[in-house]
Amino acid sequence: MEMKLDGNAAAGIPQVTFPFDMTLVQATCAGCGATNAFGAIAAYMHGMGTVVRCQSCDTVLIRVAQVRGRYLLDMPGIRVLEIGTES
Ligand SMILES: [Zn+2]
């Protein structure tokens, strides 16, 4: 079972792995080069974890899974992760 959410909703899970405000993050897709605010990116949450996809080309940007008390973070589709320090 899969639940589609926007990146703002998904930000709660990676917050453990990304210790900054995810609403200030922009991601550039390695597949198509589009840069989008993290909050505008589609996220799919299910039992295995969270998959964040590019809203332009559907490339998998980030996968997050929690296994035995550890977070596994894979970012196969991120070319650049731009982290703002203020809004
Ligand atoms: Zn893309």
PDB file of the backbone (N, CA, C, O) and the ligand in Angstrom, with CONECT records:
HET     ZN  A 101       1
ATOM      1  N   MET A   1       0.851  -1.180   0.000  1.00  0.00           N
ATOM      2  CA  MET A   1       0.000   0.000   0.000  1.00  0.00           C
ATOM      3  C   MET A   1       0.890   1.234   0.000  1.00  0.00           C
ATOM      4  O   MET A   1       1.832   1.338   0.786  1.00  0.00           O
ATOM      5  N   GLU A   2       0.582   2.153  -0.879  1.00  0.00           N
ATOM      6  CA  GLU A   2       1.413   3.329  -1.076  1.00  0.00           C
ATOM      7  C   GLU A   2       0.560   4.578  -0.913  1.00  0.00           C
ATOM      8  O   GLU A   2      -0.601   4.602  -1.321  1.00  0.00           O
ATOM      9  N   MET A   3       1.136   5.610  -0.318  1.00  0.00           N
ATOM     10  CA  MET A   3       0.413   6.853  -0.103  1.00  0.00           C
ATOM     11  C   MET A   3       1.228   7.989  -0.699  1.00  0.00           C
ATOM     12  O   MET A   3       2.380   8.204  -0.321  1.00  0.00           O
ATOM     13  N   LYS A   4       0.617   8.723  -1.643  1.00  0.00           N
ATOM     14  CA  LYS A   4       1.325   9.834  -2.275  1.00  0.00           C
ATOM     15  C   LYS A   4       1.106  11.109  -1.462  1.00  0.00           C
ATOM     16  O   LYS A   4      -0.022  11.478  -1.135  1.00  0.00           O
ATOM     17  N   LEU A   5       2.208  11.761  -1.151  1.00  0.00           N
ATOM     18  CA  LEU A   5       2.172  12.995  -0.381  1.00  0.00           C
ATOM     19  C   LEU A   5       3.095  14.002  -1.053  1.00  0.00           C
ATOM     20  O   LEU A   5       3.862  13.647  -1.949  1.00  0.00           O
ATOM     21  N   ASP A   6       3.021  15.250  -0.623  1.00  0.00           N
ATOM     22  CA  ASP A   6       4.003  16.185  -1.152  1.00  0.00           C
ATOM     23  C   ASP A   6       5.259  16.129  -0.283  1.00  0.00           C
ATOM     24  O   ASP A   6       5.267  15.512   0.782  1.00  0.00           O
ATOM     25  N   GLY A   7       6.313  16.782  -0.756  1.00  0.00           N
ATOM     26  CA  GLY A   7       7.598  16.703  -0.066  1.00  0.00           C
ATOM     27  C   GLY A   7       7.571  17.263   1.338  1.00  0.00           C
ATOM     28  O   GLY A   7       8.380  16.863   2.175  1.00  0.00           O
ATOM     29  N   ASN A   8       6.644  18.194   1.620  1.00  0.00           N
ATOM     30  CA  ASN A   8       6.551  18.734   2.981  1.00  0.00           C
ATOM     31  C   ASN A   8       6.172  17.643   3.972  1.00  0.00           C
ATOM     32  O   ASN A   8       6.711  17.583   5.077  1.00  0.00           O
ATOM     33  N   ALA A   9       5.249  16.787   3.576  1.00  0.00           N
ATOM     34  CA  ALA A   9       4.835  15.689   4.452  1.00  0.00           C
ATOM     35  C   ALA A   9       5.963  14.683   4.624  1.00  0.00           C
ATOM     36  O   ALA A   9       6.136  14.115   5.702  1.00  0.00           O
ATOM     37  N   ALA A  10       6.722  14.467   3.573  1.00  0.00           N
ATOM     38  CA  ALA A  10       7.823  13.511   3.646  1.00  0.00           C
ATOM     39  C   ALA A  10       8.991  14.057   4.447  1.00  0.00           C
ATOM     40  O   ALA A  10       9.843  13.298   4.909  1.00  0.00           O
ATOM     41  N   ALA A  11       9.032  15.350   4.609  1.00  0.00           N
ATOM     42  CA  ALA A  11      10.172  15.963   5.294  1.00  0.00           C
ATOM     43  C   ALA A  11      10.312  15.477   6.726  1.00  0.00           C
ATOM     44  O   ALA A  11      11.408  15.525   7.284  1.00  0.00           O
ATOM     45  N   GLY A  12       9.235  15.011   7.329  1.00  0.00           N
ATOM     46  CA  GLY A  12       9.304  14.542   8.707  1.00  0.00           C
ATOM     47  C   GLY A  12      10.191  13.325   8.871  1.00  0.00           C
ATOM     48  O   GLY A  12      10.846  13.185   9.904  1.00  0.00           O
ATOM     49  N   ILE A  13      10.235  12.451   7.897  1.00  0.00           N
ATOM     50  CA  ILE A  13      11.077  11.266   8.004  1.00  0.00           C
ATOM     51  C   ILE A  13      12.549  11.597   7.785  1.00  0.00           C
ATOM     52  O   ILE A  13      13.382  11.235   8.616  1.00  0.00           O
ATOM     53  N   PRO A  14      12.890  12.272   6.697  1.00  0.00           N
ATOM     54  CA  PRO A  14      14.313  12.584   6.530  1.00  0.00           C
ATOM     55  C   PRO A  14      14.846  13.578   7.546  1.00  0.00           C
ATOM     56  O   PRO A  14      16.057  13.795   7.592  1.00  0.00           O
ATOM     57  N   GLN A  15      14.003  14.192   8.361  1.00  0.00           N
ATOM     58  CA  GLN A  15      14.487  15.174   9.325  1.00  0.00           C
ATOM     59  C   GLN A  15      15.523  14.558  10.258  1.00  0.00           C
ATOM     60  O   GLN A  15      16.416  15.251  10.746  1.00  0.00           O
ATOM     61  N   VAL A  16      15.405  13.273  10.501  1.00  0.00           N
ATOM     62  CA  VAL A  16      16.397  12.595  11.333  1.00  0.00           C
ATOM     63  C   VAL A  16      17.741  12.553  10.606  1.00  0.00           C
ATOM     64  O   VAL A  16      18.803  12.682  11.216  1.00  0.00           O
ATOM     65  N   THR A  17      17.664  12.370   9.299  1.00  0.00           N
ATOM     66  CA  THR A  17      18.893  12.263   8.517  1.00  0.00           C
ATOM     67  C   THR A  17      19.366  13.605   7.981  1.00  0.00           C
ATOM     68  O   THR A  17      20.557  13.792   7.735  1.00  0.00           O
ATOM     69  N   PHE A  18      18.428  14.549   7.796  1.00  0.00           N
ATOM     70  CA  PHE A  18      18.773  15.896   7.354  1.00  0.00           C
ATOM     71  C   PHE A  18      18.466  16.855   8.497  1.00  0.00           C
ATOM     72  O   PHE A  18      17.304  17.209   8.695  1.00  0.00           O
ATOM     73  N   PRO A  19      19.460  17.281   9.245  1.00  0.00           N
ATOM     74  CA  PRO A  19      19.189  18.115  10.423  1.00  0.00           C
ATOM     75  C   PRO A  19      18.996  19.593  10.092  1.00  0.00           C
ATOM     76  O   PRO A  19      19.580  20.457  10.747  1.00  0.00           O
ATOM     77  N   PHE A  20      18.190  19.883   9.091  1.00  0.00           N
ATOM     78  CA  PHE A  20      17.891  21.266   8.749  1.00  0.00           C
ATOM     79  C   PHE A  20      16.461  21.344   8.237  1.00  0.00           C
ATOM     80  O   PHE A  20      15.823  20.318   7.998  1.00  0.00           O
ATOM     81  N   ASP A  21      15.969  22.542   8.072  1.00  0.00           N
ATOM     82  CA  ASP A  21      14.592  22.769   7.653  1.00  0.00           C
ATOM     83  C   ASP A  21      14.428  22.376   6.183  1.00  0.00           C
ATOM     84  O   ASP A  21      14.964  23.041   5.297  1.00  0.00           O
ATOM     85  N   MET A  22      13.682  21.291   5.928  1.00  0.00           N
ATOM     86  CA  MET A  22      13.539  20.793   4.558  1.00  0.00           C
ATOM     87  C   MET A  22      12.753  21.750   3.669  1.00  0.00           C
ATOM     88  O   MET A  22      12.817  21.641   2.444  1.00  0.00           O
ATOM     89  N   THR A  23      12.011  22.688   4.263  1.00  0.00           N
ATOM     90  CA  THR A  23      11.284  23.639   3.425  1.00  0.00           C
ATOM     91  C   THR A  23      12.235  24.644   2.776  1.00  0.00           C
ATOM     92  O   THR A  23      11.847  25.378   1.868  1.00  0.00           O
ATOM     93  N   LEU A  24      13.486  24.672   3.251  1.00  0.00           N
ATOM     94  CA  LEU A  24      14.480  25.584   2.671  1.00  0.00           C
ATOM     95  C   LEU A  24      15.386  24.870   1.672  1.00  0.00           C
ATOM     96  O   LEU A  24      16.402  25.414   1.240  1.00  0.00           O
ATOM     97  N   VAL A  25      15.006  23.644   1.311  1.00  0.00           N
ATOM     98  CA  VAL A  25      15.857  22.829   0.435  1.00  0.00           C
ATOM     99  C   VAL A  25      15.294  22.812  -0.985  1.00  0.00           C
ATOM    100  O   VAL A  25      14.086  22.694  -1.193  1.00  0.00           O
ATOM    101  N   GLN A  26      16.197  22.933  -1.954  1.00  0.00           N
ATOM    102  CA  GLN A  26      15.843  22.742  -3.356  1.00  0.00           C
ATOM    103  C   GLN A  26      16.693  21.599  -3.892  1.00  0.00           C
ATOM    104  O   GLN A  26      17.875  21.474  -3.571  1.00  0.00           O
ATOM    105  N   ALA A  27      16.065  20.774  -4.714  1.00  0.00           N
ATOM    106  CA  ALA A  27      16.767  19.620  -5.275  1.00  0.00           C
ATOM    107  C   ALA A  27      16.829  19.746  -6.786  1.00  0.00           C
ATOM    108  O   ALA A  27      15.831  20.054  -7.437  1.00  0.00           O
ATOM    109  N   THR A  28      18.022  19.502  -7.343  1.00  0.00           N
ATOM    110  CA  THR A  28      18.172  19.462  -8.790  1.00  0.00           C
ATOM    111  C   THR A  28      18.237  18.003  -9.227  1.00  0.00           C
ATOM    112  O   THR A  28      19.064  17.233  -8.738  1.00  0.00           O
ATOM    113  N   CYS A  29      17.361  17.635 -10.147  1.00  0.00           N
ATOM    114  CA  CYS A  29      17.239  16.264 -10.621  1.00  0.00           C
ATOM    115  C   CYS A  29      18.401  15.900 -11.539  1.00  0.00           C
ATOM    116  O   CYS A  29      18.756  16.656 -12.443  1.00  0.00           O
ATOM    117  N   ALA A  30      18.989  14.724 -11.291  1.00  0.00           N
ATOM    118  CA  ALA A  30      20.069  14.236 -12.153  1.00  0.00           C
ATOM    119  C   ALA A  30      19.522  13.733 -13.485  1.00  0.00           C
ATOM    120  O   ALA A  30      20.270  13.607 -14.455  1.00  0.00           O
ATOM    121  N   GLY A  31      18.231  13.446 -13.539  1.00  0.00           N
ATOM    122  CA  GLY A  31      17.644  12.924 -14.770  1.00  0.00           C
ATOM    123  C   GLY A  31      17.338  14.003 -15.790  1.00  0.00           C
ATOM    124  O   GLY A  31      17.682  13.863 -16.964  1.00  0.00           O
ATOM    125  N   CYS A  32      16.691  15.089 -15.355  1.00  0.00           N
ATOM    126  CA  CYS A  32      16.249  16.121 -16.313  1.00  0.00           C
ATOM    127  C   CYS A  32      16.809  17.496 -16.014  1.00  0.00           C
ATOM    128  O   CYS A  32      16.654  18.405 -16.829  1.00  0.00           O
ATOM    129  N   GLY A  33      17.451  17.677 -14.881  1.00  0.00           N
ATOM    130  CA  GLY A  33      18.050  18.966 -14.557  1.00  0.00           C
ATOM    131  C   GLY A  33      17.096  19.962 -13.929  1.00  0.00           C
ATOM    132  O   GLY A  33      17.499  21.087 -13.630  1.00  0.00           O
ATOM    133  N   ALA A  34      15.836  19.583 -13.718  1.00  0.00           N
ATOM    134  CA  ALA A  34      14.873  20.495 -13.101  1.00  0.00           C
ATOM    135  C   ALA A  34      15.232  20.732 -11.637  1.00  0.00           C
ATOM    136  O   ALA A  34      15.651  19.815 -10.931  1.00  0.00           O
ATOM    137  N   THR A  35      15.063  21.970 -11.196  1.00  0.00           N
ATOM    138  CA  THR A  35      15.272  22.309  -9.791  1.00  0.00           C
ATOM    139  C   THR A  35      13.931  22.675  -9.185  1.00  0.00           C
ATOM    140  O   THR A  35      13.235  23.563  -9.677  1.00  0.00           O
ATOM    141  N   ASN A  36      13.574  21.979  -8.106  1.00  0.00           N
ATOM    142  CA  ASN A  36      12.288  22.205  -7.452  1.00  0.00           C
ATOM    143  C   ASN A  36      12.465  22.297  -5.954  1.00  0.00           C
ATOM    144  O   ASN A  36      13.359  21.672  -5.384  1.00  0.00           O
ATOM    145  N   ALA A  37      11.605  23.082  -5.315  1.00  0.00           N
ATOM    146  CA  ALA A  37      11.572  23.131  -3.857  1.00  0.00           C
ATOM    147  C   ALA A  37      11.176  21.757  -3.340  1.00  0.00           C
ATOM    148  O   ALA A  37      10.321  21.091  -3.923  1.00  0.00           O
ATOM    149  N   PHE A  38      11.792  21.336  -2.253  1.00  0.00           N
ATOM    150  CA  PHE A  38      11.520  20.005  -1.715  1.00  0.00           C
ATOM    151  C   PHE A  38      10.042  19.828  -1.403  1.00  0.00           C
ATOM    152  O   PHE A  38       9.494  18.741  -1.583  1.00  0.00           O
ATOM    153  N   GLY A  39       9.405  20.871  -0.944  1.00  0.00           N
ATOM    154  CA  GLY A  39       7.999  20.792  -0.589  1.00  0.00           C
ATOM    155  C   GLY A  39       7.075  20.554  -1.769  1.00  0.00           C
ATOM    156  O   GLY A  39       5.934  20.128  -1.587  1.00  0.00           O
ATOM    157  N   ALA A  40       7.556  20.827  -2.984  1.00  0.00           N
ATOM    158  CA  ALA A  40       6.734  20.652  -4.177  1.00  0.00           C
ATOM    159  C   ALA A  40       6.954  19.300  -4.840  1.00  0.00           C
ATOM    160  O   ALA A  40       6.277  18.961  -5.811  1.00  0.00           O
ATOM    161  N   ILE A  41       7.902  18.528  -4.314  1.00  0.00           N
ATOM    162  CA  ILE A  41       8.253  17.248  -4.926  1.00  0.00           C
ATOM    163  C   ILE A  41       7.352  16.153  -4.373  1.00  0.00           C
ATOM    164  O   ILE A  41       7.073  16.111  -3.175  1.00  0.00           O
ATOM    165  N   ALA A  42       6.899  15.268  -5.255  1.00  0.00           N
ATOM    166  CA  ALA A  42       6.011  14.182  -4.839  1.00  0.00           C
ATOM    167  C   ALA A  42       6.773  13.130  -4.042  1.00  0.00           C
ATOM    168  O   ALA A  42       7.868  12.712  -4.420  1.00  0.00           O
ATOM    169  N   ALA A  43       6.173  12.715  -2.936  1.00  0.00           N
ATOM    170  CA  ALA A  43       6.767  11.677  -2.098  1.00  0.00           C
ATOM    171  C   ALA A  43       5.764  10.541  -1.955  1.00  0.00           C
ATOM    172  O   ALA A  43       4.561  10.772  -1.829  1.00  0.00           O
ATOM    173  N   TYR A  44       6.267   9.321  -1.974  1.00  0.00           N
ATOM    174  CA  TYR A  44       5.422   8.136  -1.857  1.00  0.00           C
ATOM    175  C   TYR A  44       5.858   7.375  -0.618  1.00  0.00           C
ATOM    176  O   TYR A  44       6.972   6.856  -0.557  1.00  0.00           O
ATOM    177  N   MET A  45       4.964   7.311   0.379  1.00  0.00           N
ATOM    178  CA  MET A  45       5.295   6.648   1.634  1.00  0.00           C
ATOM    179  C   MET A  45       4.582   5.302   1.694  1.00  0.00           C
ATOM    180  O   MET A  45       3.391   5.204   1.399  1.00  0.00           O
ATOM    181  N   HIS A  46       5.320   4.277   2.075  1.00  0.00           N
ATOM    182  CA  HIS A  46       4.734   2.954   2.253  1.00  0.00           C
ATOM    183  C   HIS A  46       5.527   2.210   3.315  1.00  0.00           C
ATOM    184  O   HIS A  46       6.437   2.772   3.925  1.00  0.00           O
ATOM    185  N   GLY A  47       5.193   0.978   3.531  1.00  0.00           N
ATOM    186  CA  GLY A  47       5.790   0.218   4.612  1.00  0.00           C
ATOM    187  C   GLY A  47       7.301   0.115   4.557  1.00  0.00           C
ATOM    188  O   GLY A  47       7.951   0.047   5.601  1.00  0.00           O
ATOM    189  N   MET A  48       7.870   0.102   3.372  1.00  0.00           N
ATOM    190  CA  MET A  48       9.318  -0.037   3.222  1.00  0.00           C
ATOM    191  C   MET A  48      10.060   1.266   3.479  1.00  0.00           C
ATOM    192  O   MET A  48      11.262   1.256   3.743  1.00  0.00           O
ATOM    193  N   GLY A  49       9.348   2.390   3.402  1.00  0.00           N
ATOM    194  CA  GLY A  49      10.003   3.677   3.594  1.00  0.00           C
ATOM    195  C   GLY A  49       9.388   4.734   2.702  1.00  0.00           C
ATOM    196  O   GLY A  49       8.202   4.674   2.376  1.00  0.00           O
ATOM    197  N   THR A  50      10.201   5.701   2.309  1.00  0.00           N
ATOM    198  CA  THR A  50       9.716   6.821   1.517  1.00  0.00           C
ATOM    199  C   THR A  50      10.526   6.939   0.236  1.00  0.00           C
ATOM    200  O   THR A  50      11.751   6.814   0.245  1.00  0.00           O
ATOM    201  N   VAL A  51       9.827   7.182  -0.860  1.00  0.00           N
ATOM    202  CA  VAL A  51      10.473   7.446  -2.148  1.00  0.00           C
ATOM    203  C   VAL A  51      10.035   8.829  -2.601  1.00  0.00           C
ATOM    204  O   VAL A  51       8.841   9.118  -2.677  1.00  0.00           O
ATOM    205  N   VAL A  52      11.004   9.676  -2.901  1.00  0.00           N
ATOM    206  CA  VAL A  52      10.727  11.022  -3.380  1.00  0.00           C
ATOM    207  C   VAL A  52      11.093  11.073  -4.859  1.00  0.00           C
ATOM    208  O   VAL A  52      12.211  10.732  -5.246  1.00  0.00           O
ATOM    209  N   ARG A  53      10.131  11.504  -5.685  1.00  0.00           N
ATOM    210  CA  ARG A  53      10.339  11.512  -7.143  1.00  0.00           C
ATOM    211  C   ARG A  53      10.319  12.930  -7.699  1.00  0.00           C
ATOM    212  O   ARG A  53       9.660  13.816  -7.154  1.00  0.00           O
ATOM    213  N   CYS A  54      11.051  13.131  -8.794  1.00  0.00           N
ATOM    214  CA  CYS A  54      11.049  14.403  -9.512  1.00  0.00           C
ATOM    215  C   CYS A  54       9.653  14.665 -10.062  1.00  0.00           C
ATOM    216  O   CYS A  54       9.042  13.777 -10.656  1.00  0.00           O
ATOM    217  N   GLN A  55       9.150  15.875  -9.869  1.00  0.00           N
ATOM    218  CA  GLN A  55       7.817  16.181 -10.368  1.00  0.00           C
ATOM    219  C   GLN A  55       7.820  16.409 -11.874  1.00  0.00           C
ATOM    220  O   GLN A  55       6.757  16.417 -12.496  1.00  0.00           O
ATOM    221  N   SER A  56       8.997  16.594 -12.474  1.00  0.00           N
ATOM    222  CA  SER A  56       9.073  16.826 -13.917  1.00  0.00           C
ATOM    223  C   SER A  56       9.216  15.539 -14.717  1.00  0.00           C
ATOM    224  O   SER A  56       8.549  15.373 -15.738  1.00  0.00           O
ATOM    225  N   CYS A  57      10.082  14.616 -14.268  1.00  0.00           N
ATOM    226  CA  CYS A  57      10.360  13.418 -15.079  1.00  0.00           C
ATOM    227  C   CYS A  57      10.161  12.107 -14.315  1.00  0.00           C
ATOM    228  O   CYS A  57      10.364  11.034 -14.883  1.00  0.00           O
ATOM    229  N   ASP A  58       9.771  12.171 -13.050  1.00  0.00           N
ATOM    230  CA  ASP A  58       9.465  10.984 -12.244  1.00  0.00           C
ATOM    231  C   ASP A  58      10.702  10.184 -11.829  1.00  0.00           C
ATOM    232  O   ASP A  58      10.563   9.082 -11.298  1.00  0.00           O
ATOM    233  N   THR A  59      11.898  10.709 -12.056  1.00  0.00           N
ATOM    234  CA  THR A  59      13.113  10.049 -11.582  1.00  0.00           C
ATOM    235  C   THR A  59      13.088   9.931 -10.060  1.00  0.00           C
ATOM    236  O   THR A  59      12.634  10.846  -9.374  1.00  0.00           O
ATOM    237  N   VAL A  60      13.577   8.804  -9.530  1.00  0.00           N
ATOM    238  CA  VAL A  60      13.680   8.650  -8.081  1.00  0.00           C
ATOM    239  C   VAL A  60      14.805   9.538  -7.575  1.00  0.00           C
ATOM    240  O   VAL A  60      15.968   9.342  -7.927  1.00  0.00           O
ATOM    241  N   LEU A  61      14.455  10.510  -6.754  1.00  0.00           N
ATOM    242  CA  LEU A  61      15.453  11.443  -6.212  1.00  0.00           C
ATOM    243  C   LEU A  61      16.058  10.904  -4.924  1.00  0.00           C
ATOM    244  O   LEU A  61      17.279  10.854  -4.774  1.00  0.00           O
ATOM    245  N   ILE A  62      15.198  10.504  -4.002  1.00  0.00           N
ATOM    246  CA  ILE A  62      15.648  10.071  -2.674  1.00  0.00           C
ATOM    247  C   ILE A  62      14.838   8.857  -2.238  1.00  0.00           C
ATOM    248  O   ILE A  62      13.625   8.800  -2.441  1.00  0.00           O
ATOM    249  N   ARG A  63      15.515   7.898  -1.642  1.00  0.00           N
ATOM    250  CA  ARG A  63      14.845   6.778  -0.983  1.00  0.00           C
ATOM    251  C   ARG A  63      15.317   6.764   0.462  1.00  0.00           C
ATOM    252  O   ARG A  63      16.512   6.858   0.740  1.00  0.00           O
ATOM    253  N   VAL A  64      14.366   6.646   1.372  1.00  0.00           N
ATOM    254  CA  VAL A  64      14.683   6.566   2.796  1.00  0.00           C
ATOM    255  C   VAL A  64      13.997   5.342   3.366  1.00  0.00           C
ATOM    256  O   VAL A  64      12.793   5.156   3.185  1.00  0.00           O
ATOM    257  N   ALA A  65      14.753   4.512   4.050  1.00  0.00           N
ATOM    258  CA  ALA A  65      14.181   3.341   4.711  1.00  0.00           C
ATOM    259  C   ALA A  65      14.729   3.288   6.132  1.00  0.00           C
ATOM    260  O   ALA A  65      15.850   3.720   6.398  1.00  0.00           O
ATOM    261  N   GLN A  66      13.923   2.753   7.034  1.00  0.00           N
ATOM    262  CA  GLN A  66      14.381   2.559   8.402  1.00  0.00           C
ATOM    263  C   GLN A  66      14.447   1.066   8.653  1.00  0.00           C
ATOM    264  O   GLN A  66      13.441   0.360   8.573  1.00  0.00           O
ATOM    265  N   VAL A  67      15.653   0.594   8.958  1.00  0.00           N
ATOM    266  CA  VAL A  67      15.879  -0.839   9.158  1.00  0.00           C
ATOM    267  C   VAL A  67      16.653  -1.042  10.452  1.00  0.00           C
ATOM    268  O   VAL A  67      17.758  -0.524  10.616  1.00  0.00           O
ATOM    269  N   ARG A  68      16.056  -1.809  11.376  1.00  0.00           N
ATOM    270  CA  ARG A  68      16.717  -2.151  12.645  1.00  0.00           C
ATOM    271  C   ARG A  68      17.345  -0.935  13.329  1.00  0.00           C
ATOM    272  O   ARG A  68      18.506  -0.973  13.736  1.00  0.00           O
ATOM    273  N   GLY A  69      16.575   0.125  13.448  1.00  0.00           N
ATOM    274  CA  GLY A  69      17.050   1.300  14.176  1.00  0.00           C
ATOM    275  C   GLY A  69      18.016   2.192  13.412  1.00  0.00           C
ATOM    276  O   GLY A  69      18.597   3.110  13.990  1.00  0.00           O
ATOM    277  N   ARG A  70      18.195   1.933  12.123  1.00  0.00           N
ATOM    278  CA  ARG A  70      19.082   2.767  11.313  1.00  0.00           C
ATOM    279  C   ARG A  70      18.310   3.305  10.116  1.00  0.00           C
ATOM    280  O   ARG A  70      17.426   2.633   9.584  1.00  0.00           O
ATOM    281  N   TYR A  71      18.644   4.507   9.703  1.00  0.00           N
ATOM    282  CA  TYR A  71      18.069   5.059   8.485  1.00  0.00           C
ATOM    283  C   TYR A  71      19.034   4.791   7.335  1.00  0.00           C
ATOM    284  O   TYR A  71      20.236   5.034   7.442  1.00  0.00           O
ATOM    285  N   LEU A  72      18.490   4.291   6.251  1.00  0.00           N
ATOM    286  CA  LEU A  72      19.262   4.092   5.030  1.00  0.00           C
ATOM    287  C   LEU A  72      18.801   5.143   4.032  1.00  0.00           C
ATOM    288  O   LEU A  72      17.612   5.245   3.727  1.00  0.00           O
ATOM    289  N   LEU A  73      19.732   5.907   3.534  1.00  0.00           N
ATOM    290  CA  LEU A  73      19.420   7.036   2.668  1.00  0.00           C
ATOM    291  C   LEU A  73      20.139   6.849   1.344  1.00  0.00           C
ATOM    292  O   LEU A  73      21.362   6.716   1.302  1.00  0.00           O
ATOM    293  N   ASP A  74      19.373   6.841   0.268  1.00  0.00           N
ATOM    294  CA  ASP A  74      19.920   6.677  -1.073  1.00  0.00           C
ATOM    295  C   ASP A  74      19.430   7.858  -1.906  1.00  0.00           C
ATOM    296  O   ASP A  74      18.231   8.135  -1.936  1.00  0.00           O
ATOM    297  N   MET A  75      20.328   8.544  -2.571  1.00  0.00           N
ATOM    298  CA  MET A  75      19.935   9.715  -3.360  1.00  0.00           C
ATOM    299  C   MET A  75      20.426   9.566  -4.805  1.00  0.00           C
ATOM    300  O   MET A  75      21.289  10.321  -5.253  1.00  0.00           O
ATOM    301  N   PRO A  76      19.871   8.587  -5.529  1.00  0.00           N
ATOM    302  CA  PRO A  76      20.379   8.294  -6.874  1.00  0.00           C
ATOM    303  C   PRO A  76      20.056   9.383  -7.896  1.00  0.00           C
ATOM    304  O   PRO A  76      20.749   9.503  -8.906  1.00  0.00           O
ATOM    305  N   GLY A  77      19.022  10.170  -7.649  1.00  0.00           N
ATOM    306  CA  GLY A  77      18.596  11.140  -8.667  1.00  0.00           C
ATOM    307  C   GLY A  77      18.867  12.584  -8.305  1.00  0.00           C
ATOM    308  O   GLY A  77      18.357  13.493  -8.959  1.00  0.00           O
ATOM    309  N   ILE A  78      19.666  12.810  -7.266  1.00  0.00           N
ATOM    310  CA  ILE A  78      19.962  14.183  -6.861  1.00  0.00           C
ATOM    311  C   ILE A  78      21.295  14.614  -7.471  1.00  0.00           C
ATOM    312  O   ILE A  78      22.333  14.017  -7.188  1.00  0.00           O
ATOM    313  N   ARG A  79      21.264  15.631  -8.292  1.00  0.00           N
ATOM    314  CA  ARG A  79      22.508  16.198  -8.808  1.00  0.00           C
ATOM    315  C   ARG A  79      23.047  17.215  -7.809  1.00  0.00           C
ATOM    316  O   ARG A  79      24.234  17.211  -7.484  1.00  0.00           O
ATOM    317  N   VAL A  80      22.160  18.089  -7.324  1.00  0.00           N
ATOM    318  CA  VAL A  80      22.553  19.107  -6.349  1.00  0.00           C
ATOM    319  C   VAL A  80      21.435  19.228  -5.320  1.00  0.00           C
ATOM    320  O   VAL A  80      20.257  19.269  -5.674  1.00  0.00           O
ATOM    321  N   LEU A  81      21.812  19.284  -4.048  1.00  0.00           N
ATOM    322  CA  LEU A  81      20.879  19.559  -2.970  1.00  0.00           C
ATOM    323  C   LEU A  81      21.276  20.917  -2.405  1.00  0.00           C
ATOM    324  O   LEU A  81      22.331  21.058  -1.787  1.00  0.00           O
ATOM    325  N   GLU A  82      20.418  21.917  -2.622  1.00  0.00           N
ATOM    326  CA  GLU A  82      20.726  23.283  -2.202  1.00  0.00           C
ATOM    327  C   GLU A  82      19.973  23.565  -0.911  1.00  0.00           C
ATOM    328  O   GLU A  82      18.746  23.477  -0.866  1.00  0.00           O
ATOM    329  N   ILE A  83      20.713  23.903   0.139  1.00  0.00           N
ATOM    330  CA  ILE A  83      20.137  24.083   1.466  1.00  0.00           C
ATOM    331  C   ILE A  83      20.222  25.543   1.860  1.00  0.00           C
ATOM    332  O   ILE A  83      21.314  26.080   2.045  1.00  0.00           O
ATOM    333  N   GLY A  84      19.064  26.191   1.989  1.00  0.00           N
ATOM    334  CA  GLY A  84      19.022  27.587   2.384  1.00  0.00           C
ATOM    335  C   GLY A  84      19.233  27.721   3.881  1.00  0.00           C
ATOM    336  O   GLY A  84      18.961  26.795   4.646  1.00  0.00           O
ATOM    337  N   THR A  85      19.712  28.865   4.282  1.00  0.00           N
ATOM    338  CA  THR A  85      19.901  29.107   5.702  1.00  0.00           C
ATOM    339  C   THR A  85      18.835  30.032   6.250  1.00  0.00           C
ATOM    340  O   THR A  85      18.706  30.179   7.466  1.00  0.00           O
ATOM    341  N   GLU A  86      18.061  30.660   5.364  1.00  0.00           N
ATOM    342  CA  GLU A  86      16.933  31.487   5.800  1.00  0.00           C
ATOM    343  C   GLU A  86      15.887  31.503   4.704  1.00  0.00           C
ATOM    344  O   GLU A  86      16.205  31.312   3.530  1.00  0.00           O
ATOM    345  N   SER A  87      14.633  31.734   5.088  1.00  0.00           N
ATOM    346  CA  SER A  87      13.547  31.701   4.097  1.00  0.00           C
ATOM    347  C   SER A  87      13.371  33.027   3.412  1.00  0.00           C
ATOM    348  O   SER A  87      12.501  33.167   2.552  1.00  0.00           O
TER     349      SER A  87
HETATM  350 ZN    ZN A 101      13.669  15.162 -13.312  1.00  0.00          ZN2+
END
